[in-house]
Amino acid sequence: MNPSCAGNALEAGFAPPRSPAIGKKASGKDIHMPRFAASLFSIMTLTAAFGMAPALHAEETPLTTQQIQELLVGQTVEGIHFGTHTRQYFAQSGLTLWIKKGDAVPSEARYKIEDDQYCSSWTGLWTTPEWGCFSITHDAEQGLYYYIADGFRAPFVIAGGFSLSFD
């Protein structure tokens, strides 16, 4: 279609079909969802109806105790926690160092790996530990790992040996 004729086509009633009405305005006119949203809604409805609803997350594999040990011990991980760039090193001794971008020095804590979970205690090195534990999953397609606990999900990658620098 010639772009100069587009106005004439719309005036002649050849406008693309409208999306379904999703409500009424106070004036009585229909409220329509944007075409993109209507299309997306239609696709989601059809895939759900046929049992093909897309997964919320790519396929992820939970790691075992041994896999977590092989992944973390002697390594630095780099991730995003609560919107902040972070790094964490896991010494063979059970010491872990955690730093977020902008910090002058890292925080020290203890960690252990057991029952298919990574656990850490940030109560101080010389006090009775209070462990917080996380399962770890791996998304091989994206090359990401995730710490997962109730209400918490944080992505990370392996950054190599000891390295707490953000440069």
ZAZATI-286524 format. One record per atom (N, C-alpha, C): residue in three letters; atom name; y, x, z. Coordinates in nm, 3 decimals. Each point is the difference from the previous one (the first is absolute). Last residue first. Example, Ala and Ser with C-alpha at 12.3 -4.5 7.8 and 13.67 -1.06 7.14 Angstrom:
BEGIN
BADREN  code  site        v        u        w
BADREN   SER     N   -0.225    1.285    0.708
BADREN   SER    CA    0.119    0.082    0.006
BADREN   SER     C    0.109   -0.077    0.073
BADREN   ALA     N   -0.572    0.029   -0.007
BADREN   ALA    CA    0.119   -0.089    0.000
BADREN   ALA     C    0.120    0.090    0.000
END
This chain:
BEGIN
BADREN  code  site        v        u        w
BADREN   ASP     N   -0.480    3.719    3.874
BADREN   ASP    CA    0.058    0.062   -0.121
BADREN   ASP     C   -0.101    0.008   -0.110
BADREN   PHE     N   -0.048   -0.152    0.469
BADREN   PHE    CA    0.022   -0.104   -0.099
BADREN   PHE     C    0.059    0.055   -0.130
BADREN   SER     N   -0.338    0.212    0.420
BADREN   SER    CA    0.128    0.003   -0.070
BADREN   SER     C    0.008   -0.113   -0.102
BADREN   LEU     N   -0.375    0.146    0.291
BADREN   LEU    CA    0.083   -0.109    0.054
BADREN   LEU     C    0.137   -0.005   -0.066
BADREN   SER     N   -0.528    0.217   -0.055
BADREN   SER    CA    0.129   -0.009   -0.069
BADREN   SER     C    0.078   -0.119    0.054
BADREN   PHE     N   -0.525    0.256   -0.003
BADREN   PHE    CA    0.113   -0.019    0.089
BADREN   PHE     C    0.132    0.002   -0.077
BADREN   GLY     N   -0.395   -0.109   -0.316
BADREN   GLY    CA   -0.009    0.060    0.134
BADREN   GLY     C    0.123   -0.027    0.083
BADREN   GLY     N   -0.041   -0.349   -0.385
BADREN   GLY    CA   -0.055    0.135    0.007
BADREN   GLY     C   -0.008    0.049    0.144
BADREN   ALA     N    0.134   -0.446   -0.159
BADREN   ALA    CA    0.100    0.095   -0.047
BADREN   ALA     C   -0.051    0.144    0.006
BADREN   ILE     N   -0.194   -0.541   -0.040
BADREN   ILE    CA   -0.025    0.132    0.059
BADREN   ILE     C    0.096    0.100   -0.063
BADREN   VAL     N    0.121   -0.530    0.067
BADREN   VAL    CA   -0.074    0.089   -0.089
BADREN   VAL     C   -0.022    0.131    0.074
BADREN   PHE     N    0.121   -0.559    0.141
BADREN   PHE    CA    0.021    0.145    0.006
BADREN   PHE     C   -0.083    0.070   -0.107
BADREN   PRO     N    0.194   -0.530    0.224
BADREN   PRO    CA   -0.061    0.084   -0.103
BADREN   PRO     C    0.025    0.148    0.026
BADREN   ALA     N   -0.045   -0.446    0.340
BADREN   ALA    CA    0.090    0.106   -0.044
BADREN   ALA     C   -0.070    0.089   -0.102
BADREN   ARG     N   -0.014   -0.482    0.323
BADREN   ARG    CA   -0.062    0.057   -0.120
BADREN   ARG     C    0.098    0.104   -0.054
BADREN   PHE     N   -0.080   -0.385    0.438
BADREN   PHE    CA    0.053    0.128   -0.043
BADREN   PHE     C   -0.079    0.050   -0.120
BADREN   GLY     N   -0.097   -0.398    0.278
BADREN   GLY    CA    0.142   -0.008   -0.031
BADREN   GLY     C    0.062    0.129   -0.050
BADREN   ASP     N   -0.453    0.078    0.209
BADREN   ASP    CA    0.056   -0.136    0.004
BADREN   ASP     C    0.150    0.004   -0.026
BADREN   ALA     N   -0.222    0.405   -0.214
BADREN   ALA    CA   -0.026   -0.058    0.132
BADREN   ALA     C    0.060   -0.140   -0.003
BADREN   ILE     N   -0.080    0.465   -0.349
BADREN   ILE    CA    0.000   -0.145    0.017
BADREN   ILE     C   -0.035   -0.036    0.143
BADREN   TYR     N    0.157    0.415   -0.382
BADREN   TYR    CA   -0.031   -0.024    0.140
BADREN   TYR     C    0.008   -0.151    0.017
BADREN   TYR     N   -0.097    0.240   -0.483
BADREN   TYR    CA    0.079   -0.087    0.088
BADREN   TYR     C   -0.053    0.008    0.142
BADREN   TYR     N    0.018    0.284   -0.521
BADREN   TYR    CA   -0.075   -0.037    0.120
BADREN   TYR     C    0.091   -0.090    0.082
BADREN   LEU     N   -0.020    0.142   -0.563
BADREN   LEU    CA    0.065   -0.023    0.130
BADREN   LEU     C   -0.102   -0.027    0.109
BADREN   GLY     N   -0.031    0.053   -0.507
BADREN   GLY    CA    0.004    0.126    0.073
BADREN   GLY     C    0.067   -0.010    0.135
BADREN   GLN     N   -0.110   -0.345   -0.351
BADREN   GLN    CA    0.138    0.044    0.018
BADREN   GLN     C    0.011    0.135    0.071
BADREN   GLU     N   -0.430   -0.186   -0.088
BADREN   GLU    CA    0.073   -0.024   -0.125
BADREN   GLU     C    0.144    0.052    0.010
BADREN   ALA     N   -0.295   -0.001    0.380
BADREN   ALA    CA   -0.022    0.112   -0.093
BADREN   ALA     C    0.080   -0.017   -0.128
BADREN   ASP     N    0.055   -0.163    0.509
BADREN   ASP    CA    0.015   -0.065   -0.130
BADREN   ASP     C   -0.008    0.112   -0.103
BADREN   HIS     N   -0.160   -0.048    0.545
BADREN   HIS    CA    0.040    0.081   -0.116
BADREN   HIS     C    0.003   -0.088   -0.124
BADREN   THR     N    0.040   -0.047    0.585
BADREN   THR    CA   -0.061   -0.039   -0.126
BADREN   THR     C    0.054    0.087   -0.111
BADREN   ILE     N   -0.053   -0.012    0.577
BADREN   ILE    CA    0.063    0.059   -0.118
BADREN   ILE     C   -0.077   -0.048   -0.122
BADREN   SER     N    0.108   -0.165    0.549
BADREN   SER    CA   -0.099    0.027   -0.104
BADREN   SER     C    0.077    0.061   -0.117
BADREN   PHE     N    0.162    0.037    0.517
BADREN   PHE    CA    0.022   -0.052   -0.134
BADREN   PHE     C   -0.122    0.025   -0.087
BADREN   CYS     N    0.203   -0.002    0.565
BADREN   CYS    CA   -0.096    0.037   -0.104
BADREN   CYS     C    0.025   -0.075   -0.131
BADREN   GLY     N    0.214    0.191    0.508
BADREN   GLY    CA    0.023   -0.101   -0.103
BADREN   GLY     C   -0.085    0.040   -0.120
BADREN   TRP     N   -0.003    0.146    0.558
BADREN   TRP    CA   -0.034    0.013   -0.140
BADREN   TRP     C    0.040   -0.123   -0.082
BADREN   GLU     N    0.142    0.284    0.451
BADREN   GLU    CA   -0.010   -0.142   -0.034
BADREN   GLU     C   -0.017   -0.003   -0.151
BADREN   PRO     N   -0.075    0.416    0.397
BADREN   PRO    CA    0.031   -0.058   -0.131
BADREN   PRO     C   -0.013   -0.151   -0.004
BADREN   THR     N    0.155    0.329    0.412
BADREN   THR    CA   -0.118   -0.074   -0.044
BADREN   THR     C    0.031   -0.068   -0.133
BADREN   THR     N    0.280    0.436    0.086
BADREN   THR    CA   -0.023   -0.125    0.073
BADREN   THR     C   -0.126   -0.066   -0.053
BADREN   TRP     N    0.218    0.402   -0.177
BADREN   TRP    CA   -0.053    0.030    0.133
BADREN   TRP     C   -0.021   -0.125    0.083
BADREN   LEU     N    0.184    0.019   -0.459
BADREN   LEU    CA   -0.123    0.081   -0.002
BADREN   LEU     C   -0.062    0.017    0.138
BADREN   GLY     N    0.285   -0.437   -0.179
BADREN   GLY    CA    0.025    0.136    0.047
BADREN   GLY     C   -0.131    0.075    0.012
BADREN   THR     N    0.040   -0.446   -0.173
BADREN   THR    CA    0.049   -0.006    0.137
BADREN   THR     C    0.034    0.138    0.056
BADREN   TRP     N   -0.193   -0.181   -0.438
BADREN   TRP    CA    0.133    0.059    0.000
BADREN   TRP     C    0.061   -0.001    0.141
BADREN   SER     N   -0.500   -0.029   -0.283
BADREN   SER    CA    0.066   -0.033    0.127
BADREN   SER     C    0.131    0.077    0.004
BADREN   SER     N   -0.399   -0.185   -0.392
BADREN   SER    CA    0.099    0.096    0.050
BADREN   SER     C    0.058   -0.052    0.130
BADREN   CYS     N   -0.442   -0.062   -0.392
BADREN   CYS    CA    0.071   -0.046    0.120
BADREN   CYS     C    0.098    0.107    0.044
BADREN   TYR     N   -0.330   -0.180   -0.444
BADREN   TYR    CA    0.086    0.109    0.048
BADREN   TYR     C    0.076   -0.059    0.118
BADREN   GLN     N   -0.498   -0.176   -0.188
BADREN   GLN    CA    0.143   -0.016    0.019
BADREN   GLN     C    0.066    0.132    0.038
BADREN   ASP     N   -0.487   -0.128   -0.038
BADREN   ASP    CA    0.064   -0.028   -0.129
BADREN   ASP     C    0.150   -0.027    0.012
BADREN   ASP     N   -0.261    0.153    0.379
BADREN   ASP    CA   -0.026   -0.141   -0.034
BADREN   ASP     C    0.074   -0.044   -0.127
BADREN   GLU     N    0.212    0.435    0.166
BADREN   GLU    CA   -0.128   -0.056    0.045
BADREN   GLU     C   -0.010   -0.146   -0.043
BADREN   ILE     N    0.350    0.457    0.049
BADREN   ILE    CA   -0.057   -0.080   -0.108
BADREN   ILE     C   -0.137   -0.044    0.045
BADREN   LYS     N    0.503    0.176    0.232
BADREN   LYS    CA   -0.145    0.010   -0.006
BADREN   LYS     C   -0.045   -0.091   -0.114
BADREN   TYR     N    0.486    0.256    0.227
BADREN   TYR    CA   -0.072   -0.094   -0.086
BADREN   TYR     C   -0.150    0.021    0.016
BADREN   ARG     N    0.533    0.101    0.243
BADREN   ARG    CA   -0.143    0.028   -0.012
BADREN   ARG     C   -0.059   -0.098   -0.099
BADREN   ALA     N    0.527    0.195    0.011
BADREN   ALA    CA   -0.092   -0.098    0.058
BADREN   ALA     C   -0.142    0.051   -0.012
BADREN   GLU     N    0.579    0.114   -0.092
BADREN   GLU    CA   -0.137    0.049    0.022
BADREN   GLU     C   -0.082   -0.110    0.063
BADREN   SER     N    0.466    0.034   -0.341
BADREN   SER    CA   -0.059   -0.051    0.125
BADREN   SER     C   -0.143    0.051    0.009
BADREN   PRO     N    0.401    0.269   -0.278
BADREN   PRO    CA   -0.104   -0.104   -0.002
BADREN   PRO     C   -0.037   -0.046    0.141
BADREN   VAL     N    0.501    0.177   -0.166
BADREN   VAL    CA   -0.131    0.052    0.044
BADREN   VAL     C   -0.102   -0.113   -0.002
BADREN   ALA     N    0.433   -0.079   -0.174
BADREN   ALA    CA    0.011    0.146    0.011
BADREN   ALA     C   -0.134    0.063    0.037
BADREN   ASP     N    0.092   -0.473   -0.291
BADREN   ASP    CA   -0.028    0.054    0.133
BADREN   ASP     C    0.013    0.152   -0.002
BADREN   GLY     N    0.042   -0.263   -0.400
BADREN   GLY    CA    0.122    0.001    0.081
BADREN   GLY     C   -0.023    0.051    0.141
BADREN   LYS     N   -0.406   -0.211   -0.261
BADREN   LYS    CA    0.112    0.065   -0.068
BADREN   LYS     C    0.127   -0.016    0.086
BADREN   LYS     N   -0.451   -0.004    0.266
BADREN   LYS    CA    0.060   -0.084   -0.104
BADREN   LYS     C    0.120    0.073   -0.057
BADREN   ILE     N   -0.487    0.152    0.265
BADREN   ILE    CA    0.144    0.014   -0.019
BADREN   ILE     C    0.046   -0.097   -0.108
BADREN   TRP     N   -0.448    0.181    0.342
BADREN   TRP    CA    0.055   -0.106   -0.086
BADREN   TRP     C    0.150    0.017   -0.007
BADREN   LEU     N   -0.500    0.259    0.161
BADREN   LEU    CA    0.146    0.010   -0.005
BADREN   LEU     C    0.050   -0.101   -0.102
BADREN   THR     N   -0.474    0.092    0.322
BADREN   THR    CA    0.062   -0.048   -0.122
BADREN   THR     C    0.151    0.009    0.014
BADREN   LEU     N   -0.497    0.204    0.232
BADREN   LEU    CA    0.145   -0.014    0.006
BADREN   LEU     C    0.046   -0.057   -0.134
BADREN   GLY     N   -0.452    0.131    0.089
BADREN   GLY    CA    0.028   -0.136    0.046
BADREN   GLY     C    0.149   -0.024    0.021
BADREN   SER     N   -0.229    0.406   -0.180
BADREN   SER    CA   -0.007   -0.010    0.146
BADREN   SER     C    0.016   -0.142    0.053
BADREN   GLN     N    0.050    0.142   -0.466
BADREN   GLN    CA   -0.141   -0.009    0.038
BADREN   GLN     C   -0.017   -0.021    0.150
BADREN   ALA     N    0.449   -0.179   -0.243
BADREN   ALA    CA   -0.063    0.128    0.033
BADREN   ALA     C   -0.146   -0.022    0.039
BADREN   PHE     N    0.365   -0.285   -0.300
BADREN   PHE    CA   -0.114   -0.019    0.090
BADREN   PHE     C   -0.069    0.134    0.023
BADREN   TYR     N    0.516   -0.221   -0.174
BADREN   TYR    CA   -0.101    0.105   -0.010
BADREN   TYR     C   -0.106   -0.022    0.107
BADREN   GLN     N    0.406   -0.301   -0.282
BADREN   GLN    CA   -0.079    0.018    0.122
BADREN   GLN     C   -0.109    0.103   -0.028
BADREN   ARG     N    0.500   -0.251   -0.203
BADREN   ARG    CA   -0.109    0.096   -0.017
BADREN   ARG     C   -0.072    0.014    0.133
BADREN   THR     N    0.370   -0.378   -0.274
BADREN   THR    CA   -0.058    0.071    0.114
BADREN   THR     C   -0.104    0.102   -0.045
BADREN   HIS     N    0.432   -0.377   -0.150
BADREN   HIS    CA   -0.088    0.105   -0.050
BADREN   HIS     C   -0.049    0.083    0.120
BADREN   THR     N    0.152   -0.527    0.031
BADREN   THR    CA    0.046    0.137    0.019
BADREN   THR     C   -0.105    0.099   -0.049
BADREN   GLY     N   -0.033   -0.497    0.038
BADREN   GLY    CA    0.107    0.033   -0.093
BADREN   GLY     C    0.051    0.142    0.008
BADREN   PHE     N   -0.370   -0.167    0.267
BADREN   PHE    CA    0.119   -0.081    0.031
BADREN   PHE     C    0.119    0.043   -0.084
BADREN   HIS     N   -0.337    0.324   -0.098
BADREN   HIS    CA   -0.025   -0.084    0.117
BADREN   HIS     C    0.129   -0.070    0.037
BADREN   ILE     N   -0.253    0.316   -0.411
BADREN   ILE    CA    0.116   -0.083    0.029
BADREN   ILE     C   -0.039   -0.090    0.118
BADREN   GLY     N   -0.207    0.512   -0.153
BADREN   GLY    CA    0.001   -0.144   -0.020
BADREN   GLY     C    0.134   -0.064    0.027
BADREN   GLU     N   -0.364    0.467   -0.014
BADREN   GLU    CA    0.138   -0.038   -0.027
BADREN   GLU     C    0.000   -0.149   -0.030
BADREN   VAL     N   -0.332    0.402    0.263
BADREN   VAL    CA    0.012   -0.120   -0.082
BADREN   VAL     C    0.148   -0.034   -0.013
BADREN   THR     N   -0.318    0.464    0.109
BADREN   THR    CA    0.125   -0.073    0.020
BADREN   THR     C   -0.006   -0.123   -0.090
BADREN   GLN     N   -0.426    0.314    0.225
BADREN   GLN    CA    0.083   -0.046   -0.112
BADREN   GLN     C    0.130   -0.064    0.048
BADREN   GLY     N   -0.399    0.155    0.256
BADREN   GLY    CA    0.057    0.117   -0.066
BADREN   GLY     C    0.093   -0.036   -0.115
BADREN   VAL     N   -0.301   -0.390    0.132
BADREN   VAL    CA    0.000    0.122    0.082
BADREN   VAL     C    0.045    0.121   -0.083
BADREN   LEU     N   -0.053   -0.458   -0.202
BADREN   LEU    CA    0.118    0.031    0.082
BADREN   LEU     C    0.001    0.138    0.066
BADREN   LEU     N   -0.362   -0.183   -0.300
BADREN   LEU    CA    0.129   -0.028   -0.060
BADREN   LEU     C    0.117    0.058    0.079
BADREN   GLU     N   -0.452    0.020    0.156
BADREN   GLU    CA    0.014    0.086   -0.116
BADREN   GLU     C    0.138   -0.016   -0.065
BADREN   GLN     N   -0.109   -0.288    0.359
BADREN   GLN    CA    0.009    0.139    0.046
BADREN   GLN     C    0.024    0.095   -0.116
BADREN   ILE     N   -0.081   -0.448   -0.105
BADREN   ILE    CA    0.133    0.015    0.060
BADREN   ILE     C    0.020    0.142    0.051
BADREN   GLN     N   -0.425   -0.115   -0.166
BADREN   GLN    CA    0.097    0.006   -0.109
BADREN   GLN     C    0.143    0.019    0.054
BADREN   GLN     N   -0.350   -0.067    0.314
BADREN   GLN    CA   -0.012    0.130   -0.067
BADREN   GLN     C    0.101    0.014   -0.113
BADREN   THR     N   -0.021   -0.418    0.220
BADREN   THR    CA    0.046    0.105    0.092
BADREN   THR     C   -0.003    0.136   -0.068
BADREN   THR     N    0.037   -0.385   -0.349
BADREN   THR    CA   -0.085    0.019    0.118
BADREN   THR     C    0.061    0.109    0.088
BADREN   LEU     N    0.270   -0.343   -0.355
BADREN   LEU    CA   -0.060    0.130    0.022
BADREN   LEU     C   -0.083    0.002    0.128
BADREN   PRO     N    0.135   -0.410   -0.376
BADREN   PRO    CA    0.018    0.051    0.137
BADREN   PRO     C   -0.072    0.134    0.015
BADREN   THR     N    0.209   -0.204   -0.462
BADREN   THR    CA   -0.125    0.034    0.066
BADREN   THR     C    0.029    0.049    0.141
BADREN   GLU     N    0.247   -0.334   -0.405
BADREN   GLU    CA    0.013    0.107    0.099
BADREN   GLU     C   -0.133    0.019    0.071
BADREN   GLU     N    0.255   -0.250   -0.461
BADREN   GLU    CA   -0.124    0.021    0.074
BADREN   GLU     C    0.013    0.123    0.090
BADREN   ALA     N    0.448   -0.250   -0.096
BADREN   ALA    CA   -0.101    0.057   -0.086
BADREN   ALA     C   -0.125    0.025    0.083
BADREN   HIS     N    0.308   -0.389    0.164
BADREN   HIS    CA    0.003    0.145   -0.002
BADREN   HIS     C   -0.107    0.047   -0.097
BADREN   LEU     N    0.065   -0.454    0.033
BADREN   LEU    CA    0.131    0.039    0.050
BADREN   LEU     C    0.017    0.151   -0.005
BADREN   ALA     N   -0.317   -0.270   -0.352
BADREN   ALA    CA   -0.001    0.053    0.137
BADREN   ALA     C    0.141    0.039    0.041
BADREN   PRO     N   -0.098   -0.397   -0.364
BADREN   PRO    CA    0.013    0.145    0.013
BADREN   PRO     C    0.001    0.042    0.146
BADREN   ALA     N   -0.262   -0.434   -0.198
BADREN   ALA    CA    0.128    0.036    0.061
BADREN   ALA     C    0.008    0.150    0.016
BADREN   MET     N   -0.336   -0.320   -0.209
BADREN   MET    CA    0.035    0.134   -0.046
BADREN   MET     C    0.133    0.045    0.059
BADREN   GLY     N   -0.252   -0.441    0.013
BADREN   GLY    CA   -0.056    0.102    0.090
BADREN   GLY     C    0.032    0.142   -0.042
BADREN   PHE     N    0.157   -0.427   -0.197
BADREN   PHE    CA   -0.123    0.053   -0.057
BADREN   PHE     C   -0.058    0.113    0.083
BADREN   ALA     N    0.403   -0.218    0.128
BADREN   ALA    CA   -0.090   -0.110   -0.030
BADREN   ALA     C   -0.133    0.050   -0.054
BADREN   ALA     N    0.352    0.307    0.078
BADREN   ALA    CA   -0.056   -0.047    0.127
BADREN   ALA     C   -0.102   -0.111   -0.026
BADREN   THR     N    0.239    0.162   -0.367
BADREN   THR    CA   -0.094    0.101    0.047
BADREN   THR     C   -0.063   -0.041    0.132
BADREN   LEU     N    0.331   -0.286   -0.184
BADREN   LEU    CA   -0.120    0.004   -0.083
BADREN   LEU     C   -0.101    0.102    0.051
BADREN   THR     N    0.419   -0.026    0.214
BADREN   THR    CA   -0.075   -0.123    0.023
BADREN   THR     C   -0.129    0.001   -0.079
BADREN   MET     N    0.304    0.353   -0.066
BADREN   MET    CA   -0.065    0.009    0.132
BADREN   MET     C   -0.083   -0.124    0.028
BADREN   ILE     N    0.255    0.002   -0.395
BADREN   ILE    CA   -0.108    0.099   -0.008
BADREN   ILE     C   -0.074    0.009    0.132
BADREN   SER     N    0.381   -0.274   -0.011
BADREN   SER    CA   -0.107   -0.057   -0.082
BADREN   SER     C   -0.119    0.094   -0.009
BADREN   PHE     N    0.393    0.152    0.215
BADREN   PHE    CA   -0.065   -0.102    0.080
BADREN   PHE     C   -0.118   -0.061   -0.076
BADREN   LEU     N    0.273    0.299   -0.231
BADREN   LEU    CA   -0.079    0.070    0.100
BADREN   LEU     C   -0.077   -0.098    0.087
BADREN   SER     N    0.302   -0.180   -0.307
BADREN   SER    CA   -0.113    0.062   -0.070
BADREN   SER     C   -0.091    0.070    0.098
BADREN   ALA     N    0.397   -0.181    0.170
BADREN   ALA    CA   -0.089   -0.107   -0.042
BADREN   ALA     C   -0.123    0.057   -0.070
BADREN   ALA     N    0.341    0.296    0.119
BADREN   ALA    CA   -0.071   -0.046    0.119
BADREN   ALA     C   -0.098   -0.110   -0.037
BADREN   PHE     N    0.282    0.152   -0.342
BADREN   PHE    CA   -0.093    0.105    0.040
BADREN   PHE     C   -0.084   -0.044    0.119
BADREN   ARG     N    0.346   -0.290   -0.145
BADREN   ARG    CA   -0.115    0.004   -0.092
BADREN   ARG     C   -0.101    0.106    0.040
BADREN   PRO     N    0.300   -0.228    0.384
BADREN   PRO    CA    0.024    0.088   -0.114
BADREN   PRO     C   -0.125    0.012   -0.086
BADREN   MET     N    0.046   -0.450    0.268
BADREN   MET    CA   -0.016    0.140    0.036
BADREN   MET     C    0.026    0.086   -0.123
BADREN   HIS     N    0.236   -0.484    0.100
BADREN   HIS    CA   -0.108    0.067   -0.073
BADREN   HIS     C   -0.012    0.144    0.050
BADREN   ILE     N    0.204   -0.515    0.153
BADREN   ILE    CA    0.012    0.144    0.025
BADREN   ILE     C   -0.121    0.063   -0.068
BADREN   ASP     N    0.263   -0.495   -0.106
BADREN   ASP    CA   -0.117    0.080    0.031
BADREN   ASP     C    0.038    0.145    0.028
BADREN   LYS     N    0.343   -0.414    0.097
BADREN   LYS    CA   -0.051    0.083   -0.111
BADREN   LYS     C   -0.119    0.081    0.048
BADREN   GLY     N    0.271   -0.286    0.285
BADREN   GLY    CA   -0.109   -0.067   -0.068
BADREN   GLY     C   -0.057    0.079   -0.116
BADREN   SER     N    0.345    0.117    0.339
BADREN   SER    CA    0.056   -0.081   -0.109
BADREN   SER     C   -0.108   -0.076   -0.077
BADREN   ALA     N   -0.106    0.309    0.345
BADREN   ALA    CA    0.062   -0.117    0.061
BADREN   ALA     C    0.056   -0.093   -0.107
BADREN   LYS     N   -0.399    0.295   -0.163
BADREN   LYS    CA    0.127    0.030    0.063
BADREN   LYS     C    0.053   -0.129    0.062
BADREN   LYS     N   -0.531    0.107   -0.085
BADREN   LYS    CA    0.119   -0.070   -0.048
BADREN   LYS     C    0.120    0.048    0.079
BADREN   GLY     N   -0.514    0.229   -0.148
BADREN   GLY    CA    0.074   -0.077    0.099
BADREN   GLY     C    0.119   -0.067   -0.065
BADREN   ILE     N   -0.303    0.275   -0.238
BADREN   ILE    CA   -0.057    0.028    0.132
BADREN   ILE     C    0.074   -0.075    0.110
BADREN   ALA     N   -0.116   -0.007   -0.576
BADREN   ALA    CA    0.095   -0.031    0.108
BADREN   ALA     C   -0.069    0.024    0.133
BADREN   PRO     N   -0.142    0.278   -0.449
BADREN   PRO    CA   -0.020   -0.126    0.073
BADREN   PRO     C    0.104   -0.019    0.110
BADREN   SER     N    0.151    0.279   -0.427
BADREN   SER    CA   -0.107    0.014    0.098
BADREN   SER     C   -0.014   -0.131    0.077
BADREN   ARG     N    0.179   -0.004   -0.507
BADREN   ARG    CA    0.043    0.031    0.135
BADREN   ARG     C   -0.121    0.017    0.089
BADREN   PRO     N    0.026    0.100   -0.548
BADREN   PRO    CA   -0.031   -0.100    0.102
BADREN   PRO     C    0.045    0.046    0.138
BADREN   PRO     N    0.276    0.168   -0.425
BADREN   PRO    CA   -0.134    0.020    0.054
BADREN   PRO     C   -0.027   -0.102    0.109
BADREN   ALA     N    0.338   -0.145   -0.381
BADREN   ALA    CA   -0.001    0.091    0.115
BADREN   ALA     C   -0.144    0.019    0.046
BADREN   PHE     N    0.229   -0.264   -0.377
BADREN   PHE    CA   -0.115    0.087   -0.014
BADREN   PHE     C   -0.008    0.104    0.112
BADREN   GLY     N    0.347   -0.354   -0.119
BADREN   GLY    CA   -0.110   -0.043    0.087
BADREN   GLY     C   -0.125    0.084   -0.012
BADREN   ALA     N    0.451    0.047   -0.206
BADREN   ALA    CA   -0.081   -0.097   -0.072
BADREN   ALA     C   -0.121   -0.043    0.082
BADREN   GLU     N    0.301    0.334    0.159
BADREN   GLU    CA    0.075   -0.125   -0.010
BADREN   GLU     C   -0.083   -0.108   -0.067
BADREN   LEU     N   -0.177    0.430    0.024
BADREN   LEU    CA    0.004   -0.059    0.134
BADREN   LEU     C    0.073   -0.134   -0.004
BADREN   ALA     N   -0.011    0.245   -0.395
BADREN   ALA    CA   -0.135   -0.045    0.032
BADREN   ALA     C   -0.002   -0.066    0.137
BADREN   ASN     N    0.404    0.199   -0.147
BADREN   ASN    CA   -0.028   -0.123   -0.073
BADREN   ASN     C   -0.139   -0.054    0.034
BADREN   GLY     N    0.131    0.418    0.175
BADREN   GLY    CA    0.075   -0.108    0.063
BADREN   GLY     C   -0.028   -0.133   -0.067
BADREN   ALA     N   -0.189    0.388   -0.191
BADREN   ALA    CA   -0.062   -0.036    0.129
BADREN   ALA     C    0.073   -0.114    0.068
BADREN   CYS     N    0.100    0.244   -0.425
BADREN   CYS    CA   -0.040   -0.141   -0.001
BADREN   CYS     C   -0.055   -0.046    0.134
BADREN   SER     N    0.133    0.450   -0.096
BADREN   SER    CA    0.121   -0.082   -0.011
BADREN   SER     C   -0.032   -0.148    0.000
BADREN   PRO     N   -0.346    0.334    0.009
BADREN   PRO    CA    0.069   -0.017    0.128
BADREN   PRO     C    0.124   -0.087   -0.009
BADREN   ASN     N   -0.437   -0.054   -0.312
BADREN   ASN    CA    0.127    0.071   -0.008
BADREN   ASN     C    0.077   -0.022    0.131
BADREN   MET     N   -0.541   -0.015   -0.045
BADREN   MET    CA    0.118   -0.086    0.000
BADREN   MET     C    0.123    0.089    0.000
END
